Amino acid sequence: MNLIEHIPKKCIQIGSASRSKEETLHEIAALLLKSNALSKMDEDVIYGALSERERIGSTAFGKSIAIPHCSLDEVEEFIIGLLVAKQGVDFGSLDKKPTRLFFCIVGPKTKRGEHIQILSSISKLLKTPDLTEKLVHAKNEEEVKTLLREIPLRREEAVEKKDKCLLSVFVQREETFDDILQTVSAALKGSVAVIEANNAGYYLHKLPLFASFWSEQTRISTRIIMAVVDKALSNDVIRRINLVVEGKGVLITVSDLSYTAGDIEF
């Protein structure tokens, strides 16, 4: 599968009048509406979904690229657009530099795994600075399409032999769970699961020796987000989690895996 198969020519825009993140999101929503699949939708619905995702954390990952994206119940297929803002926009990028390329995605909520695969594949553009510069300086939509044909979105990438590690995030602060889970899911192409648990004190208070230290009322619920991650991506994932987490109540661990096989759905 190739990137260009998901990007209608009418959803490629060279040049932007936007000067802020909010204006850019409005422009992206209007651009995506040009696709046949989204033509009957309200621009405010797409804008609102994109803005909600940005509140979790900026989708501008650095090196001039951002990937604003969202999932909607009303959508049945993936639509990808590309907005080229040659002058650059402050989009809250991790490297603090202006963002010039906006790959934008709207997809169905029922295809979360494929959504994450597309996100992962587009993010690989961060490692191809020459291609980034060529896209920024493309003269027209046809030149963009020619360049994008060089970027395959291959499903078989998921089974490449790479060193793996197990990322575990222990979450006791309920208010941070949703943000962390969405951050992990959006950053990874792999297997993610959530385990419900209790803190050790919940069990220790039942033992006579420790009964005076804990009680039923001090029970703390713990959720463990576990993900099998390409080892090369682990530091980036940890950094993204730390951007949405402050203070106590969250523990992150990473351990190397000597063997993995199979896959699970999100």
C-alpha positions in Angstrom: 0.0 0.0 0.0 1.3 3.5 -0.9 0.7 6.8 0.9 -0.6 8.3 -2.3 -3.5 5.8 -2.4 -5.0 7.6 0.7 -4.4 11.2 -0.4 -6.8 12.6 -2.9 -5.2 15.2 -5.1 -7.8 17.7 -4.0 -6.6 17.2 -0.4 -3.1 18.5 -1.2 -2.6 22.2 -0.7 0.6 24.1 -1.4 0.7 27.3 0.6 -1.1 28.5 3.7 -2.4 31.8 5.0 -2.5 30.5 8.6 -0.4 32.2 11.2 -1.5 30.3 14.3 -2.2 26.7 15.4 -6.0 27.4 15.6 -6.0 28.9 12.1 -4.0 26.0 10.7 -6.5 23.4 12.2 -9.4 25.2 10.6 -7.5 25.2 7.3 -6.8 21.5 7.7 -10.4 20.7 8.4 -11.5 22.6 5.3 -8.9 20.8 3.2 -10.1 17.4 4.3 -13.7 18.3 3.5 -12.7 18.4 -0.2 -12.5 14.6 -0.2 -15.6 12.8 -1.5 -15.7 10.7 1.7 -16.0 13.8 4.0 -17.8 16.3 1.7 -21.1 16.1 3.6 -19.6 16.6 7.1 -19.5 19.8 9.1 -16.1 21.5 9.2 -16.6 22.3 12.9 -16.9 18.6 13.7 -13.5 17.8 12.1 -12.0 20.9 13.6 -13.3 20.0 17.0 -12.0 16.4 16.8 -8.5 17.6 15.7 -8.4 20.2 18.5 -9.4 17.6 21.1 -6.4 15.5 20.0 -4.1 18.4 20.2 -5.1 19.0 23.8 -3.6 15.7 24.7 -0.3 16.8 23.3 1.0 18.5 20.1 1.2 16.2 17.1 4.2 18.3 15.8 7.1 15.9 16.4 9.9 18.0 15.0 11.9 18.5 11.8 9.1 20.6 10.2 6.4 17.8 10.4 3.1 17.5 12.3 0.5 14.8 11.9 -2.8 16.2 13.2 -5.3 13.3 13.3 -8.6 12.2 14.7 -11.1 9.3 14.6 -14.8 9.8 14.0 -17.9 7.5 14.2 -19.3 8.8 11.0 -16.2 8.0 8.9 -15.8 4.7 7.1 -12.4 5.1 5.4 -9.2 6.8 6.0 -8.6 10.2 4.4 -5.1 11.8 4.5 -4.4 15.3 3.4 -1.2 17.3 3.2 -0.9 21.1 3.9 2.4 22.7 3.0 2.9 25.9 5.0 6.2 27.2 3.5 6.5 30.0 6.0 6.1 27.7 9.0 3.6 27.8 11.9 4.2 27.6 15.6 2.4 24.3 16.3 4.0 23.5 19.6 6.7 21.3 18.1 9.0 19.2 20.4 12.0 20.9 18.8 10.5 24.4 19.2 10.9 25.1 15.5 8.1 26.1 13.0 6.2 23.4 11.4 5.9 23.4 7.6 4.4 20.0 6.6 1.0 19.0 8.0 0.0 15.4 7.2 -3.6 15.2 8.5 -5.6 12.1 9.0 -9.3 11.4 9.6 -10.2 7.7 10.1 -13.0 5.5 11.5 -13.0 4.7 15.2 -13.4 1.0 14.4 -10.0 0.7 12.7 -7.7 1.9 15.4 -4.9 -0.6 14.5 -4.7 0.6 10.9 -4.8 4.2 12.1 -1.8 3.6 14.3 0.0 1.9 11.4 -0.6 4.9 9.2 0.6 7.3 11.9 3.8 5.2 12.4 4.6 5.1 8.7 4.1 8.8 8.2 6.3 9.6 11.2 9.2 7.9 9.4 9.4 11.1 7.4 11.2 12.5 10.4 14.2 10.4 9.4 14.2 11.6 5.7 15.1 15.3 5.9 15.9 15.5 2.1 12.4 14.3 1.3 11.0 16.8 3.8 12.8 19.7 2.1 11.6 18.5 -1.3 8.0 18.4 -0.2 8.2 21.9 1.4 9.6 23.3 -1.9 7.3 21.4 -4.2 5.8 23.6 -6.9 2.4 21.8 -7.3 0.3 18.9 -6.2 1.6 16.6 -9.0 5.1 17.1 -7.8 4.0 16.2 -4.2 2.3 13.0 -5.5 5.4 12.0 -7.3 7.5 12.4 -4.2 5.0 10.5 -2.0 5.0 7.5 -4.3 8.5 6.9 -2.9 7.1 6.3 0.6 5.4 2.9 1.0 3.0 2.1 3.8 3.8 -1.6 4.1 1.9 -3.9 6.4 4.7 -6.3 6.4 6.8 -3.8 8.3 5.0 -5.1 11.4 6.7 -8.5 11.2 10.3 -7.2 10.6 12.8 -8.7 13.0 13.7 -6.0 15.5 14.8 -5.9 19.1 11.7 -5.6 21.3 11.1 -4.4 24.8 8.2 -4.4 27.2 6.9 -1.0 28.2 4.8 -1.0 31.4 3.1 2.1 32.8 1.6 1.8 36.3 -1.1 4.4 36.7 -2.7 5.2 40.0 -3.8 8.7 39.2 -7.2 8.1 37.5 -7.2 11.6 35.9 -4.0 10.8 33.9 -5.0 7.4 32.6 -6.9 8.4 29.5 -4.2 10.8 28.3 -1.4 8.2 28.9 -3.3 5.4 27.1 -4.0 7.7 24.1 -0.4 8.8 24.0 0.9 5.2 24.1 -1.6 4.1 21.5 -0.9 7.0 19.1 2.9 6.6 19.4 3.1 2.8 18.8 2.7 0.2 16.2 2.4 -2.9 18.2 0.5 -4.8 20.9 -1.0 -2.8 23.8 -3.1 -4.2 26.7 -4.4 -2.8 30.0 -4.4 -4.8 33.3 -6.6 -3.8 36.2 -5.0 -4.2 39.7 -4.8 -3.0 43.3 -2.0 -1.5 45.3 -0.1 -4.0 47.6 -1.6 -2.2 50.7 -5.0 -3.5 49.8 -3.8 -7.1 50.3 -1.4 -6.4 53.2 -4.1 -4.8 55.4 -5.8 -8.3 55.5 -2.7 -9.7 57.2 -2.7 -9.3 61.0 0.9 -8.0 61.1 0.1 -5.1 58.8 -3.5 -4.4 59.6 -2.8 -1.2 61.5 -1.1 0.4 58.4 -3.8 0.0 55.8 -7.5 -0.4 55.6 -10.2 -1.0 53.0 -10.7 2.7 52.8 -7.1 3.3 51.7 -7.5 1.0 48.7 -5.9 2.5 45.6 -6.8 1.2 42.1 -3.9 0.6 39.7 -4.1 0.2 35.9 -1.1 -1.2 34.1 -0.7 -0.3 30.4 1.6 -2.9 28.8 3.0 -2.6 25.3 5.5 -4.5 23.2 7.6 -1.8 21.6 10.4 -1.7 19.1 13.4 -1.0 21.3 14.5 1.9 19.1 11.2 3.7 19.8 11.1 3.2 23.6 12.9 6.5 24.5 10.6 8.5 22.2 7.5 6.9 23.8 8.7 7.6 27.3 9.4 11.2 26.4 5.8 11.6 25.1 4.4 10.0 28.2 6.4 12.4 30.4 5.0 15.3 28.5 1.5 14.5 29.8 2.4 13.3 33.3 3.5 15.3 36.3 4.0 14.3 39.9 3.5 11.0 41.7 1.1 8.2 40.9 2.7 7.0 37.7 5.6 4.5 37.3 7.2 3.7 33.9 9.4 0.6 33.4 11.1 -0.8 30.3 12.6 -4.3 30.0 14.3 -6.1 27.1 12.5 -9.1 25.6 14.4 -12.1 24.4 11.5 -13.6 22.4 8.1 -12.4 21.0 5.6 -14.0 18.7 2.1 -13.2 17.7 0.0 -10.1 18.0 -3.1 -8.8 19.7 -5.7 -6.3 18.7 -6.1 -2.9 20.4 
